Amino acid sequence: MVPTLADLVRDDHQSALRDLQRRGLPQVEVEIPPTEELVTRALEVAVPFDDLNPLLAAADRLRTEPGEDLLRLEVASLVAAMGRADPLPPLPVVTPDTVDPPGYFGVLVALSTVPFARAYHRRHGIDEVTSWRTFVDIGRNIAVYRNRHGRPGFDDLDWVSLHLTGQLYDLGRLQVARAQLGGTFTRLIREHGLDVEEGEPCLDIHIPRYSGPMGITACDRSLTRATEFFPRHFPEESPRYLVCSSWLLDPVLAELLPAHSNIVAFQRRFTIARCDEPSDEATLIFVFEDPTRPLSAYPRTSSLQRAVLEHLEAGGHWHGGRGWLALDPTPAAG
């Protein structure tokens, strides 16, 4: 019996599939490209060499109905969301037997959407280098998955959806996304006596992995570029605040790291509020990839590694932080 789309999607994602099916999405001309073109697209976004052959095998399995129909549906959802700056609806996740590993389905959706996103970039005057570097994050996150789990895969289609719909851009050491102020940031900023509205435009900073040290000059260059980039390419939006949510903004780091630390310098740019919920596991993942080992088994070769481990051994916990800074209201020329 031929499987249906519902047979390909995990049970806990059936509602996301039904939502896509009833949205009346636009028809898009898309299919999984032939092998040579697929290899070219994969290399353009830095898919690691170890993942190329398994990815091609996954593509061969999907080049039949209804696998390609599901891929076409998800690509259509991303194309329909192109240019949005609000949160995107979740995309259905496939069952483990649809492709092996299942995360490669998300990679193929991303590779099939990149041409539409590149066309959106061109319409908004985004230069080729920024456009290309933005999509390299697809390959970066495949590498992150392998280093974190010790096996091939990919679980970040929702994350790279920001890239694929024109929200997020690589501006050097930092990535910056067009976004809207959520309820938590709105409350925190208001508590500092500032007049903001939930849902108003903002810029959201992200710190990509495998992109070198967080040097002061490199981060400053990215922030300066953001103040010029978004008014130039999206003049209809007038964000007043730049926000960041990250474990790197836990104020305890400033107490334990050297004053000249790049992380401490990064924190100084923001007004910071500490999150209430501990995030020990998330911090261990970002610093060491694997959060499951005994604390005594982790390396202590950097001041950050020592600070993270010694704080936990002393009975402390790590928390996320939320930081914001006001943007210059004067739009960039050009």
N, C-alpha and C positions, 0 to 999 in steps of 0.2 A: 504494500500500500504506500502511495506517495505521501510523505510527511507534509503537514501543513506548516505555516509560519509559526503557529503556537507550539508545535512539536519541537521547533528549533530553539525556543526561548526558555530560559530558566523559569521555574514555577513562580519564584518571587519577583519576576519581572513581567508577568503576563499583563498586569494593569498598564505598564508603560507601553507594551505592544498595542493594546486596545486603544490607548490614547493616540498613538501614531496613526492607527488605521482609521479613526473617525475624524481626524483633523482636516481631511480634504487637502492633502499636500500636493504641491505642483508636480507634474510629471517631469522627470529629468532624464535626459539622454545619458545614461551611464551604464557601463558594464565593466567587469573586471578586465583590464587590458591584457593583451597577449604577453607572453613571458618576457620578451625582450623589453617591451615598454614598461612592464611592471618592475623589472630590475632597475631600469633607469630612474623611475620614480622613487624606488626604495633607496637607491644610492644618493639621490638628490636631498633626501631628508635624513641621511646618515643612519639608515638601518644597518646595524652591525653585520659584518660578513657572516658570522656564525648563524645568523637568523635568516639569511637569504634563501637557502634551499628549503628549510621547513616552511617558510612563508609561501614559496612557490607551490609547494605541495598542498598547503591549505587553500590556495587560490584555485588549484585544479579541482579540489573537492567541491568548492562553492560554485563552479561554473555550470551548475545545473539548477533547475527549479526544485524547490523554492528558495534555495540558499541565496542565489543572486537576487531574488525578489526581496528578501529581507534586507540585504545590503543596499539595494536601490531605495527601499523605504527609509532607511536611516540616513542615507546621503540626501534624500529629498528633505528630510527633517532639518538637516544642517543648512541646506541651501535656502530653505524657507526662513531660517533664523538669521541669515546673513545680515550683518549690520546692527543687530540688536545689542543692547548694553545691559539687559536685565538677565537674571538667572535663566538658564535653558532647561527645558524639561529633560528628565533622564532618558537615555537611550536603552532599549532592551539589551540584556546580556544573554549570549547564546549558551546552550547546554554544552557540557564538556565533550560530547561526541559529535558536535556539529563540525568543528575543526579541531586539530590538535597542534599546539595547545589552543584552548578557546579564545585566548586574548588576541590571537592573530586575526580573528574576525574584525576586531576593532581597528587593527592596523590596516586591513584592506579597506574598511570604511574610510579611514583617514586618507589613505592614498588615492581613493576614488574621489574624495572631496577637494583635495588640494588644488586641482585645476580651477574649480569654481572660486575658491578662496583667493587664488593668485589673480584671477580676473577682477575680483572685488578690490584687491590691493591696487591694481593698475587704475581702476576707475577713480580711486581716491589719491592717486599720485604717490603711492608708497614706492620708494626706491627698491630696486631689485635685491640689493644686499640685505636690507632689512627684511624684505619678504622672505628670502631664502633662509636667513638665520632664524626667523620665527618658526618655520616648519621643521627645522633641524631638531626641535624639541621632541618630535615624534621618535626619532632614532635615539635621542638621549634617554627617553623614558623606557625604551626597550632595554637599553643597557642597564638602567637603574633596576629594572625588574630582575634581570639575570644576576646582577651583583647582590641583590637583596635576598633572592629566593634560591639561587643556585641552579636555576633551570630556565629554559626559554619561556617567554610569555610577554604579556602586556595587559595592564589593567587600568589604563588611564585614558580611555576614550572620552569620558566626561571632562577630564582636564583639558585634553587637546581640542575639545570642541570649542573652547575659548579662542584658540588660534584659528580654527577652521571657519569661524563665523565672523571674523574681523574684530574681535574684542581685544585680543592680547597681541603685543608686539615685542620683539626682542630689540632692546635699545642699548645693547652693550652688555655690561655686567649684570644689569637688572632687566627683568621683563616688566612691562607696565600694561595694564588692561583698562579699557573703558568699562566703567561699572556704575552702580547706583549705591548710595549709602543705605546700608541695612539698619535694622532697628537697634542693634547693639552699638554700632559706631555712632549713630544719631544720639543715643542716650549719653554715651561717654563724652562726646564733644559738647553737648548741651550742659553737662555737669561742670564743664570748664567755662561756662558763661557765654558760649557762642551760639548764635542763632542759625540752626541748620534744620533742614526738612528731610525726613525719611524719604528715600527714593530719588533725591536730587543727584545729578551727575557727579561722579568722583573718578579719580584715577587710583588703581589698585596695584601695589608693587608686589612682585614675586621674585624670589632669589633662586635662580636655577642651579642645579647641581652640575658638577664637572665643567665649571666655567672659570676656574682659576680662583685665586684669593679675592676676598672682598676688599680690595684696596680702596683707600679713601678717594684717591683721584678717579679711579674707575667708576665707583658708585656715584660720585659727584657729577661725573660726565653724563651718566645715564639719567640722573635726575634733572640736570639742566636740559638735556635733550628732550625729555618728556614735556617740559614746559614750552618747548618750541614745536615739537612734533604734532601733538594733538590739536592745538589751535590751527595749525596749518592744514592738517588733513581732515579734521572734523570741526570746522568753525561753527557749526550749529550748536555745539555743546559748550557749556561754560563751567567746567568743574572748578570748585573752590577749594577742595581738599584732596590731598594725596594720602592714601591709607595703606597700612600694611598689617597683616596678621601672620605672626611667625613665632616659633620657639626662640628665635634669635633675639626677640624683644623681651624675653623674661628679664626683669630688672635685676635678678640675682646674678646674672652673668656679669654685670658691671661691677658687682662687689667682689667677684672671684677671679676675674681675668685682669691682666695688666692694663693700666690706664691707656697705654698706647695701642691696645688691641684693635684690629679692624672692626670686630664686632661691637666693641664699646663705642668706637667712633660712629658706626652705623646707628646705634641706639641714640646717640646725642642729637641726631637730626630731628627726632620725633618727640612729641608729647606721648607718654606711654601709660597704658593701664594694663595691669596684669590680669590674666584670665583666672577664674576661680577654680576650674577643674584641673587636677594634675594631668600632665601629659608625659610621664616618665618614658613610656614605651615609644611614643613618637620621637622624643629627643634621642633615645638610643638608636632608633632606626636612622635618623638623619646623621648622627655622628659615626655610627659603627655599622650601619646596614642591618645587622642581625640583632634583635632585641632579646633573644632567648638565652644568651649565655650568662653564666655567673659573672658578677661584676669583676671578680679577680681575674677573669680570663680575657678581658679587653686590653688592648694596648694603651699605653699612657705616654705616647711620644710627643704630644702637643699640649699646650696649656689648656686648650679647650677640652681635650679628652680627660685630662687630669681633673679639671674643674667639674665636669659632668659626673665623673665617677665618685670623686671625693664628697661631693654634695649628697649624692644618694647614699653613700656609705655612712654619712653622718646622720642619716635619718631624714634628710630633706627630700623635697619633690621638685620636679621641674614643671613649669606652667607655660602655656602660650602667652604671648603678649599682643596687644593691639596698639598700634601707633598711628599718629596722624600729624600732618603739617599743612599749613595754609599755603596755597599756591598764589603766585603773583597774579593779581587780577588783570594785569596788562597783557593782552594777547601778543603773541610773537608776530613779527612782520614776515612777509613773504608768502 
